[in-house]
Amino acid sequence: MERSGGLESFFFSITEAVEAAPDYGVRHPPDDFQRCRVDDVDRGGCLGAHEFAVDVEREGIHGQTATIWARSNRCKVAFMSGGVARATYDDVRLIVQLYDLRREERLRQARAWFAASFRVTTWDEFVALCPPGSETNASYRMVVTYWEMVASFLTTGVLSAELFYQSGRELLFVWERLRDFVPQLRAQYGNPVEYRNLEAAAAAYIEWWNKQAPGAYDAFSKRVRGPSAGSGSSRAV
């Protein structure tokens, strides 16, 4: 069978692995796996079939965990759609841990301040609101670096984006408040990739949301961005 690339070749390669080891004891893929790598296979039972947890490395699903099941030496990836692997319990645990971190008292204060007060669009406005060494500057850094960290989990494939999008809208809220200001910040710092994870994660989130509910993001963005700096308050949603 000719491999055409994309998920078809991915399915084909996984099938090769199972067919090469009908006793389901395979730990490594055949030598000719080129488009993906099955790093490890754990044997288990599932509804009379055989289920394996596999780590997959391939563009589009790098670092994700997928589940395959096999009958009659055939297999496929469970709940794979458009290259997105099914979320795992590890994803759930990480999301809960990230939620717990946001409940820390100082970070809660910083988040409340950011939602109510951070509406800057220029470097001068930023310096006036968050001068170096100030409490407001500390609050700004706590909020933005926290969400940049979370975004890095998404952009590197550590965390299931599909699952995160269900409850992680505050990331998008923070980016909406930052996005007009970021080009000037990058210029001042001489760092064109400052907050690039947050930017990339927000762009992917927006694309997902537009597919789920066309028009919802536009309404959200208008509500969050609102009037110019310092003229009101808003609540992260």
Residue pairs with C-beta under 8 A, 6 or more apart in sequence:
1 12
3 9
3 12
3 13
3 35
5 35
6 83
7 80
7 83
9 35
9 36
10 35
10 36
10 56
10 58
10 77
11 76
11 77
13 29
13 33
13 34
13 35
13 36
13 38
14 36
14 38
14 54
14 68
14 75
14 76
14 77
15 73
15 74
15 75
16 29
16 30
16 32
16 33
17 26
17 29
17 30
17 33
17 38
17 41
17 75
18 24
18 26
18 68
18 70
18 73
18 74
18 75
19 73
20 26
20 30
22 73
24 41
24 43
24 50
24 52
24 70
25 43
26 41
27 40
27 41
28 38
29 37
29 38
35 58
36 56
36 57
36 58
37 56
37 57
37 58
38 54
38 55
38 56
39 54
39 55
39 57
40 53
40 54
40 55
41 52
41 53
41 54
42 52
42 53
43 50
43 52
44 50
44 51
44 52
44 53
45 51
46 69
49 69
49 70
49 71
50 69
50 70
50 71
51 67
51 68
51 69
52 67
52 68
52 69
52 70
53 65
53 67
54 65
54 66
54 67
54 68
55 63
55 64
55 65
56 62
56 64
56 65
56 66
56 85
57 63
60 83
61 83
61 84
61 85
61 157
62 156
62 157
63 156
63 157
63 158
64 84
64 85
64 157
64 160
65 85
65 88
65 90
66 77
66 78
66 80
66 85
66 86
67 77
67 78
67 79
67 86
68 75
68 76
68 77
68 78
69 75
69 76
69 78
77 85
78 86
79 85
79 86
80 86
84 160
84 161
84 162
85 160
87 160
87 162
87 163
88 160
91 159
91 160
91 163
91 164
92 163
94 153
94 158
94 159
95 159
95 163
95 164
95 167
95 168
98 150
99 167
101 107
101 146
102 108
102 111
102 146
102 170
106 142
107 142
107 143
107 146
109 139
110 138
110 139
110 140
110 142
110 143
111 143
111 170
111 236
113 136
113 139
114 139
114 140
114 143
114 174
114 177
114 236
115 173
115 233
115 234
115 235
115 236
116 233
116 234
117 129
117 136
117 230
117 233
118 129
118 140
118 143
118 177
118 229
119 177
119 225
119 226
119 227
119 228
119 229
119 230
119 231
120 126
120 129
120 181
120 229
121 180
121 181
121 228
121 229
122 181
122 184
123 181
123 184
123 185
123 187
123 188
125 181
125 229
126 181
126 184
126 185
129 136
129 229
129 230
130 136
130 137
130 139
130 140
131 137
143 174
144 174
144 178
144 195
144 198
147 170
147 171
147 174
147 175
147 198
148 195
148 197
148 198
150 159
150 168
150 171
150 201
151 171
151 197
151 198
151 200
151 201
151 202
152 158
152 197
153 159
154 161
154 164
154 197
154 201
154 204
155 197
155 200
155 201
161 201
161 204
161 205
161 208
162 208
165 205
165 208
165 209
168 205
169 220
169 236
169 237
170 236
170 237
171 198
171 201
171 202
171 205
172 202
172 205
172 206
172 209
172 220
173 224
173 236
173 237
174 198
174 236
175 198
175 199
175 201
175 202
176 202
176 220
176 221
176 224
176 225
177 224
177 225
178 195
178 198
179 199
179 202
182 194
182 195
182 199
185 194
185 195
186 192
186 193
186 194
206 217
209 216
209 217
210 216
210 217
220 237
223 234
224 234
226 232
226 234
